[in-house]
Amino acid sequence: MNEDKVQILFGNKTRKQHLRKQLAEAVSALNRNSSFTIDMTGNNYTMAYADDENKVFKIHFPANHQLLSGMNKKESEQFFYTSLTSFPGAPCIEDTVDARTLEKIGENCYLQKGETYQIEAMNTNRYYTLQNGNYLQLADTLQAGRSVQNLFTMQADNRIEANVTLRLYGQKKIDFSIPLHKLLEFCRANGCKVFAGIESAGASSIKGTAILLNQAQGYSHTMSFEVDPRILNRPEAYKIKTDLYTFAPVHNIESIFFENQR
């Protein structure tokens, strides 16, 4: 348990001797009237139990995917791939927006400011255009960077395919194609929030990074991408090229990915 950073406390004390016996006695004392709470602070969970005499034992453990799932990195990657390729997809949900949440930031461009992750440029922002009195998802080659970001933070066109290189443990990889919206919806269905940031926006290439963060399980998938902005006008004719790394511990992402970007 020390390796997994799991800590068991009886009262306010950690017992290292006869731990199994102490835990068995504490569990046997619980009944249907015993209280149970679970809280998350930062990247750690605390489960607390109390019996009729209000004697408490607590279990502290990190939000760690390998600990919670029982799978190692290699097993998690294989499970991700097989689950993704068999994922039936999620129904398209029509986007509705409250005009009061929008800020005009350019010629017929409106920002719905979202959350940020570590740096301002990595966010869940959404961009809209006003047409015939309706606010619609921005998809304009004249504002290609913002429009491409929308493909990640909003609903991507069903016709847009991603050419994915899934990077695996041991310097291995799997190459495959999948609709971008299906990839993102699969990750969302598994508890991830999608943050995206545009690194460069040229006439023939948009480059950026998406972080798919699962705070509850302490991991993120990191996806670098590159795409021709003409995909916005001809989504069936172009594909997004992506490099995908899965199940990186949150503390690794925070310490490595952002250290040179603050």
C-alpha positions as CSV (number, residue, x, y, z in Angstrom):
1,M,0.0,0.0,0.0
2,N,2.9,2.3,0.6
3,E,3.8,2.0,-3.1
4,D,0.3,3.0,-4.1
5,K,0.2,5.8,-1.5
6,V,-2.8,4.3,0.3
7,Q,-3.1,5.3,4.0
8,I,-5.5,3.9,6.5
9,L,-6.1,5.8,9.7
10,F,-7.9,4.6,12.8
11,G,-9.1,7.6,14.7
12,N,-6.4,10.1,13.9
13,K,-3.6,7.6,14.0
14,T,-1.9,5.5,11.3
15,R,-1.4,1.9,12.4
16,K,1.5,0.1,10.7
17,Q,1.4,-3.0,13.0
18,H,-1.4,-5.6,12.9
19,L,-3.0,-3.5,10.2
20,R,-5.0,-6.3,8.7
21,K,-6.4,-7.3,12.1
22,Q,-7.3,-3.7,13.0
23,L,-9.0,-3.2,9.6
24,A,-11.0,-6.5,10.0
25,E,-12.2,-5.4,13.4
26,A,-13.2,-2.0,12.2
27,V,-15.1,-3.3,9.3
28,S,-16.9,-6.0,11.3
29,A,-18.1,-3.2,13.7
30,L,-19.9,-1.4,10.9
31,N,-23.6,-2.0,10.3
32,R,-26.5,-0.5,8.2
33,N,-26.6,2.5,10.6
34,S,-22.9,3.3,10.1
35,S,-22.1,6.5,8.2
36,F,-20.0,6.6,5.1
37,T,-18.6,9.6,3.2
38,I,-16.2,10.1,0.3
39,D,-14.5,13.3,-0.6
40,M,-12.0,14.4,-3.1
41,T,-9.5,17.1,-2.4
42,G,-7.0,18.0,-5.1
43,N,-5.9,14.7,-6.6
44,N,-6.7,12.6,-3.5
45,Y,-9.8,10.8,-2.1
46,T,-10.8,10.2,1.5
47,M,-13.3,7.5,2.4
48,A,-14.5,7.8,6.0
49,Y,-16.6,5.3,8.0
50,A,-18.1,5.8,11.4
51,D,-19.8,3.1,13.6
52,D,-22.5,3.7,16.3
53,E,-19.9,4.9,18.8
54,N,-18.6,7.4,16.2
55,K,-15.3,5.6,16.0
56,V,-13.9,6.5,12.6
57,F,-11.5,4.9,10.3
58,K,-10.4,6.6,7.1
59,I,-8.8,5.5,3.9
60,H,-6.7,8.0,2.0
61,F,-5.7,7.2,-1.6
62,P,-4.7,9.1,-4.7
63,A,-6.9,9.6,-7.8
64,N,-4.8,7.1,-9.8
65,H,-6.2,5.3,-12.8
66,Q,-4.0,2.2,-12.3
67,L,-5.0,1.9,-8.7
68,L,-8.7,2.5,-9.3
69,S,-9.0,0.3,-12.4
70,G,-6.6,-2.5,-11.4
71,M,-4.9,-2.3,-14.9
72,N,-1.4,-1.4,-15.7
73,K,-0.4,1.1,-18.5
74,K,-0.2,-1.5,-21.2
75,E,-3.6,-3.1,-20.2
76,S,-5.2,0.3,-20.0
77,E,-4.0,1.3,-23.5
78,Q,-5.3,-2.0,-25.0
79,F,-8.7,-1.6,-23.2
80,F,-8.9,2.0,-24.5
81,Y,-8.4,1.0,-28.1
82,T,-10.8,-2.0,-28.1
83,S,-13.5,0.0,-26.3
84,L,-13.1,3.0,-28.6
85,T,-13.4,0.9,-31.8
86,S,-16.5,-0.8,-30.5
87,F,-18.1,2.4,-29.2
88,P,-21.5,2.9,-30.9
89,G,-21.3,6.7,-30.6
90,A,-23.5,9.2,-28.9
91,P,-26.5,11.0,-30.2
92,C,-25.9,14.5,-31.5
93,I,-27.2,17.0,-29.0
94,E,-28.4,20.3,-30.6
95,D,-26.4,23.2,-29.2
96,T,-28.3,25.9,-27.5
97,V,-26.7,29.1,-26.3
98,D,-27.8,32.0,-24.1
99,A,-26.9,35.2,-25.8
100,R,-26.2,36.8,-22.4
101,T,-23.2,34.5,-22.0
102,L,-21.6,35.7,-25.3
103,E,-19.0,38.4,-25.8
104,K,-18.5,40.0,-29.2
105,I,-14.7,39.7,-30.0
106,G,-14.6,40.4,-33.7
107,E,-16.5,40.8,-36.9
108,N,-19.5,38.6,-36.4
109,C,-17.6,36.5,-33.9
110,Y,-18.9,35.8,-30.4
111,L,-17.0,34.1,-27.5
112,Q,-18.6,31.9,-24.9
113,K,-15.7,31.8,-22.4
114,G,-15.1,28.4,-20.8
115,E,-12.8,26.9,-18.3
116,T,-9.0,27.0,-18.5
117,Y,-6.5,24.3,-17.6
118,Q,-3.1,25.4,-16.3
119,I,-2.6,28.2,-18.9
120,E,-5.1,30.6,-20.5
121,A,-4.5,29.2,-24.0
122,M,-5.7,25.7,-23.0
123,N,-9.5,26.1,-22.5
124,T,-13.0,25.0,-23.3
125,N,-13.9,28.2,-25.2
126,R,-16.6,28.2,-27.8
127,Y,-17.0,30.6,-30.8
128,Y,-20.2,31.5,-32.5
129,T,-21.4,33.5,-35.5
130,L,-24.8,35.3,-35.8
131,Q,-26.9,34.4,-38.8
132,N,-30.5,35.4,-39.3
133,G,-30.9,36.0,-35.6
134,N,-29.4,32.7,-34.5
135,Y,-26.1,32.0,-32.9
136,L,-24.4,29.2,-34.8
137,Q,-21.1,27.3,-34.3
138,L,-18.3,29.3,-36.0
139,A,-16.8,27.5,-39.0
140,D,-15.0,30.0,-41.1
141,T,-11.6,29.7,-42.9
142,L,-11.1,33.5,-42.2
143,Q,-11.2,32.6,-38.5
144,A,-9.7,29.2,-38.9
145,G,-7.9,28.9,-35.5
146,R,-11.1,29.5,-33.6
147,S,-13.2,27.4,-35.9
148,V,-10.8,24.4,-35.5
149,Q,-10.9,24.8,-31.8
150,N,-14.7,24.5,-32.0
151,L,-14.2,21.0,-33.5
152,F,-12.9,19.9,-30.1
153,T,-14.9,22.0,-27.6
154,M,-18.2,21.7,-29.5
155,Q,-19.7,19.2,-31.9
156,A,-17.4,18.2,-34.8
157,D,-19.0,17.7,-38.2
158,N,-19.8,14.0,-38.5
159,R,-17.9,13.8,-41.8
160,I,-14.6,14.8,-40.3
161,E,-12.2,11.9,-39.9
162,A,-9.2,11.8,-37.7
163,N,-6.1,9.8,-38.7
164,V,-4.9,8.7,-35.3
165,T,-1.5,7.5,-34.2
166,L,-2.1,5.9,-30.8
167,R,1.3,5.9,-29.0
168,L,1.7,2.9,-26.8
169,Y,3.9,1.7,-24.0
170,G,7.3,0.4,-25.2
171,Q,7.5,2.8,-28.2
172,K,4.8,0.9,-30.0
173,K,1.9,2.4,-31.9
174,I,-1.4,1.7,-33.6
175,D,-2.6,3.7,-36.6
176,F,-6.3,4.0,-37.4
177,S,-9.0,6.3,-38.7
178,I,-12.1,7.3,-36.8
179,P,-14.7,10.1,-36.9
180,L,-13.4,12.9,-34.7
181,H,-16.7,13.4,-33.0
182,K,-16.8,9.7,-32.1
183,L,-13.3,9.8,-30.5
184,L,-14.2,12.8,-28.4
185,E,-17.6,11.5,-27.4
186,F,-16.0,8.3,-26.3
187,C,-13.7,10.1,-24.0
188,R,-16.4,12.4,-22.7
189,A,-18.6,9.3,-22.0
190,N,-15.7,8.0,-19.9
191,G,-15.5,11.1,-17.7
192,C,-13.1,13.3,-19.7
193,K,-13.5,17.1,-20.2
194,V,-12.0,18.3,-23.4
195,F,-9.6,21.3,-23.3
196,A,-8.0,22.6,-26.6
197,G,-5.5,25.2,-27.6
198,I,-4.3,26.4,-30.9
199,E,-0.5,26.7,-31.3
200,S,-0.3,28.1,-34.8
201,A,-2.8,29.1,-37.5
202,G,-1.4,29.4,-41.0
203,A,-2.9,29.5,-44.5
204,S,-2.4,25.8,-45.0
205,S,-2.0,24.3,-41.5
206,I,-3.6,24.6,-38.1
207,K,-1.7,23.0,-35.3
208,G,-2.8,22.6,-31.7
209,T,-3.2,20.3,-28.7
210,A,-6.2,18.9,-26.9
211,I,-6.1,17.6,-23.4
212,L,-8.9,15.2,-22.4
213,L,-8.9,15.4,-18.6
214,N,-10.4,12.9,-16.2
215,Q,-9.9,14.6,-12.9
216,A,-11.8,11.9,-10.9
217,Q,-9.4,9.2,-12.0
218,G,-6.3,11.3,-12.1
219,Y,-5.3,10.9,-15.8
220,S,-5.5,12.7,-19.1
221,H,-5.2,11.8,-22.7
222,T,-3.1,14.2,-24.7
223,M,-3.7,14.8,-28.4
224,S,-1.6,16.9,-30.7
225,F,-3.2,17.7,-34.0
226,E,-2.7,19.3,-37.4
227,V,-5.2,20.0,-40.1
228,D,-5.7,21.9,-43.3
229,P,-8.2,24.8,-42.7
230,R,-10.0,23.9,-45.9
231,I,-11.6,21.1,-43.9
232,L,-14.0,23.7,-42.6
233,N,-15.5,24.1,-46.1
234,R,-14.9,20.5,-47.3
235,P,-15.0,18.2,-44.3
236,E,-15.2,15.1,-46.4
237,A,-12.1,15.9,-48.3
238,Y,-9.6,16.5,-45.5
239,K,-8.6,14.6,-42.4
240,I,-7.2,15.7,-39.0
241,K,-3.8,14.2,-38.3
242,T,-3.4,13.4,-34.6
243,D,-0.9,11.9,-32.2
244,L,-2.6,10.5,-29.1
245,Y,-1.0,9.6,-25.8
246,T,-3.4,8.0,-23.2
247,F,-3.6,7.7,-19.4
248,A,-0.9,10.1,-18.4
249,P,-1.0,10.9,-14.7
250,V,-2.3,14.4,-14.1
251,H,0.8,15.4,-12.1
252,N,3.0,14.4,-15.1
253,I,1.0,16.5,-17.5
254,E,1.1,19.5,-15.1
255,S,4.8,19.2,-14.5
256,I,6.0,18.3,-18.0
257,F,3.6,19.7,-20.6
258,F,3.1,23.2,-19.1
259,E,6.5,23.9,-17.6
260,N,7.8,25.9,-20.6
261,Q,4.4,27.5,-21.4
262,R,3.7,29.6,-18.4
